[in-house]
Amino acid sequence: MFSFCSDPASLEGFQWLSCYLTTGKHFAFYASFGTVLLLLAVTAPAALAFGFGGAMAARAQFAPLSWLGKAYIAVVRGVPDIAFFLFFVIALDQGIEYLRHQVKCPDWDAPVRQGNDFVVCDIAKMPLSSSDQWIHEVYGFSLAVVTFAIVFGAFAANVLFGAMRAVPRAQIETAEAYGMTHRQAFWRILVPQMWTYALPGLSNLWMVLIKATPLLFLLGVEDIVYWARELGGSKTARFTDYPHGDWRMWYFLGLLVFYLAFTKLSEMVLERIRTRLSHGQATLAGEAQRKAS
């Protein structure tokens, strides 16, 4: 922080604003943008993995596995995101603590459920109360990643399942006629071609995932929405060296600009991916590329 920031009451204009924007809380606010980007970077491939597994399960010839895949898609997509986030994180956290409780405290004779309270021995809690703050933050972030991956994985599974069915059956039959096994035809013919059909749905899902990142606030993670509300609220001289009125509109306006800019960048990248995937494919986009060349 600047040396002249030691006496905020004597500052005016640009100096006051410079000192105000370089406080510790503001640096935490700036770092929270990285938290959102990290969430997207980790959750997107994880959700795609869940989606691919769910789609493969849904189209499996083994009936119980197919029922499981279709049930995963239907149930998770049918539950409102906020309800699933609030319920699943608590259930997952308590499930982990219960398993640790059974292993680490076998002599515990009191019930785990005591009215509305969930009580386990101290060494079974996740994370431990004696753990460093960064461990608590990583644990909460990990729960958020798993929850996001399961929710958006179900939507991705539905998109990929439809894309797999959109690939012409004649392609698979031709591959099998040339001696390919069912597995070879799946990985070498169906999977490479399905991405062209899946990309529009996955693109929309990516945009929805970007807009869903403020749900981190509901999961207890100090994200950009948390800090925007915290910093933008009215502050009096009694509680801070930088008193100000209600500035939440300006902070949330900054978030609006961030999300719009990131969405625009995403659209540009997705368009390049669409062009790449359409090359040589028997689609309208692929045909347009062949005519242009």
N, C-alpha and C positions, 0 to 999 in steps of 0.2 A: 504494500500500500504506500502511497505517496507520503513523504515526510510531513507535508503541511496538513495531512488529515488528522493529526493528533488532537486538533481542537476544532471539531466540526461546527461548533456554534459560531465561529468567526468566519466561516467560509460563505461565499456567495456565488451564484451563477454556475459557470462551467466547473469551477473547482469543487463546489459542493456536489454537483452531479458526478464528477469523476470519482470522488471519494465514496459517494453512495453506491456507485456501480461496481466498486472493487472491494466491497465488504466480503467477509467469509461466507455469508449466506448467499450472496450473489454468485460467488465462485461455485458454490454447491448447485445453484440454479443452472449455471452454464454446464457443469458436469452432468446434470440430469439429462441434457440433450444427448449426451453420449450413452446414457442408460437406455434411452428410447431406441437409438440406432443399434445398440448391442442387442436389445430384445428382438428387434426385427431380423438382425443378422443370424441370431441363433434360432429363433422361432420358425422362420420361413422354411429352412431345410428340414427342421424337425417335424413341422406340420406336413410338409410334402412327403416325408417318410411315413408318417402315420397314414396319410391319404393313400399313398401307393400300396401300403400293406392292407388297408381297408378295402381298396378297390380289388386287389388280387383275391382277398378273402371272399368278397361278395360274388365274384365270378368263378369261384372254385367249383369243381364238380362234386366235391365232398359236401353233402348237404349240410351237416352241422356247422362246418366252417363257413359256408355261404350264408347261413342264417345269422351267424355271429357277425360277419362283416356287414350285412344289411341292417342288423339291429343296431350296431354301432353308428352307422350313418343316420338311421332314422331317429334314434333316441337323442343323440347329441344335437342334431340339427333341429329337433323339435322343442328343445328346452331353451328359453330365453338366455342370452349370453350372460347377462348380469346375475341371474339366478344360479346359473351353472358355476360362474366364477365364485360367487359368495359361498355356495354350498361345497363345491369340490375342494377348494383350498382348505377349508376347515376339516372336511372329511379325510383328505390326504394327510394333513398334518397330524390329526388325531390317530389315524391308522398307523403312521410311522412311530409315534410315541407309544401306542399300545403294544406294538411288536417289540420295541425296545424294553418296555416295561415287563413283558412276559419273560424276556431273556435275562435282564439285569436284576430284576427284583422278584425272583420266584417265591420268596417267603412273604410277600405282601398279601395280607388277608383282608384288607378293606376293599370295598367295591370301587371299581374305576369310575362308574357313573354314580354320582351323589347328587340327586336332584337334577338341576340344570348344569352342574359343574362336572368337568372332566378332570379327574385327579389321578396322576401317576407319580411315581417316585421321582425325586429330583434328578437322579442320574439318567433317567429315561427321557427327559425333556429334550426337545430339539428346537434350537440349539440349547446348550447348557447356559444357565444364567451367568456363569463365570466366563463364558466365551467372549472374545473380543467383539467389538461392534461390527467389524467387517464380516465376521462369520454370520452374524444375524442378518446382515444385508444380503450376503450371498445366498443364504438359505431362503430368504423371502423371494429373492429374484429367481431362484431355481424353481420354487413352487409356481411362480408366475409363468415361467417358460413352459413347464409341463402342462399347466392348465391351458395356456394359449395353444400349444401344439395339439392337444387332444381336441379342443373345440374346433379350431380351423382345419385340423386334419380330417375331421368328419366332412366338412364342406369340400375339401380337396378330394377326398375319396369319392364323393358323389360326382365331381367334375371328371375325375380320371376314369371312373367306371363308365360314364357316358362316352368319353373319348375312346375308350377301348372298344366299345360297341359300335362306334362310328366308323372304325376302320373296316373297309369292305371285306366281307368274308372270303371273297375270291382271292384276295392277297394271301390269306392263310392257307387256303386250299391249294394254291399254286406252289407255295413253299413246301407243303407236305407232299405234293406230287413229285417234287424234285428230290425227295428223300429226307427232308428235315424232320426231326422229331417235333412233338408238340411244344416242348420246352424251347428248342431252337427257333421255331417259328414265332413263339411269343417274344423272345428277347431280341431277335434279329429283324423281325418284320413288324409285329404289332406295336411293340414299345417305341421304336424310332418314329413310326408314323402317327402314333396317337398324340404326340405333343402338339402337332399342328392343330388338332381339334380341341385340345385341352387348354391351349394358351389363352383364348378369350376369357374363359371362366376363371382360370388361375390369375389372370391380370386383374379381374374384378375382385377376386378374393384378396389379392395383395393390397389393393386400395382399401378394402374393408379392414384388413389387418392394420394398416397404417392408422386409420381412423379409430381403431379400437385400442390403441396404445394408452389413451387416457384412463383405461380401466385399471392400469397399474396403481392408480391412486386408491381404488377400492381394495386392492390387495395389500395395502400398507407399505408400498414401495414409494420412496420420495422421488416422484417423477416431476416432469415439467409442470404438470397441472397443480401438483401439491405446492411447488415453490412459487408458481405464479399467484396462487391464492394467498399463500403465506406472505409474500413480499408486497403484493399489491394492496392488501387490506390496510385500513387506516392505522397509522402509528402515531402515538403521542410521545412527547418529550420525556415522559416518565419512564417509558419502556425502551427507548432507543435514542441513539445520538443523531438519527436522521429522521425526525418526525415529518409526516406528510399525510395528505388526505387519502381518500379511496382511489387508488391508482390501478385497480384490478383490470379496468377496461384496456389500459395501455399494455399491461402484461399479456392479457389474453389476445390482444391484437398482434403482439409479437408471435404468439403461438400460431395464430391464424396464418401469418406470413410464412412461418416455418413450414407448416403442413402444406400450404399451397405450393411453395417452392419444391418441397420434397416430392409432392405428387407429380408436378410437372417433370421433374428429373426422372421419376419412375416411368412416366409415359414415354419419354424419349428412349430410355433403355429397353422397355418392353417392345417398342416399335422395331428396334434393331433386332431384337430376338425373334420377333415375328417374321421379319424379312429373312433372317437366317434359316429359320425352321421351314419356311415355305419353299425354299430353293429345291427344285427337283420333285416337288410333291404334286400329286394329281388333285390339286385344289384350284380355286379361282385365283388365289394369290400366286400360286406356282405357275399357273398358265399365263398370268399377266407378266411374270418375270421372263418366261420363255419368249413371249412375243416381243418384249422390250429388248431382249438380247439379240 
